[in-house]
Amino acid sequence: LDNPDREEITALAIDPRNMGSFVVGTASGCVRRLWPQNQYRLKSATLMYKCDRPIKALSFHPRGKILGIATDDEQAILYSIIDKRAITLKKAHE
């Protein structure tokens, strides 16, 4: 992973459609899909989504088509893996 800043990983989710890949959230607000080459090296890492708040939690829908993203300030975002679009919920869940 070419990441000179060595971002702090704050969340992780395994993709139920592609068990060989997983998604991580970082303290800088990035959500990246990681494809491992083996247990020690990454084959590739792609930026899926970027916001200006730290990522607190990630969770896939069981079919893997939607990724739920929660930020540090309790903002909820639904990200469509198929359409590559994000929907931000207006108010944090209480």
N, C-alpha and C positions, 0 to 999 in steps of 0.2 A: 504494500500500500504506500503510494507516494504521498506522504503526509508530513511535511516538515514541522508542523505545529504539534504533532502528536496529540490530537484532540482527545479529551476525556470522553469515554463511552459511558453514557448514562442510561441507555435502554437497549434491549435486544429482543428480537422476535424471529422465530424460524418460519420460513415460508412453507405453508402446508402443501402448496402445489409443486414446489421445487425443494425437496428436502435437502438438497446439496447447497442451498443458498440460505442466507439469513440477512436480516436488516438490523442496522444499529442506529441509534440516535446519539447525538453528541451534545456536550455542554454549549457548543457554539451554535446550535440550532440546525445542524445538518442531519438528514436521514439518508443513509447510504446502503445500497445493496452490495453485499460482499459474496464473492464466489471463491471458495477455497480451492487451491490447487492440491494441497495435502494438509496434514494437521499442523504444519509449521509455516506455510506460505499461502498468500492470497494470489489467485489467478487474476482477479479484477475487482475493482470497486467503482461503482457508479453513483453519482449523486442523484437521488430521487426527488428530494424536496428540501427546501431551505427556508427557515424562518429566522426571526431576530431574537428568539427566546430559547433557552435550553430545553431539550427534549427530556420529558420525565418518564414517559411510558409509551410502548408500542404494542399493538395487538392486531393480529390478522383475523378477518372473518374466517370461519372454518373452511370455506371454499377458496380462500386466498385471493379474492378479487378486490377486497377493500382492506386498507390498512388504517387502523385507528391510531391517532397520534395525540398525546397529551403533552402540553408544555408546562414549564415550571410555574407559570402564573395561572394554571388551571384552565387554559384554553383547550378546547377539543376540536380536532381537525379530522375529517374523513378524506382519505386519499384513494382515488380509484386507480388500481394497478393497470387496468385495461385502458382507460382514457387518459391516464397521467394528469388528472385534474384533482384539485383539492377543494373541499367545502369546509369553511370554518363556521362552527356553530357560534351564534351571536352571544349567548350567555353561558357561562360555566354552569355545569350541573350542580345542583344543590342537594 
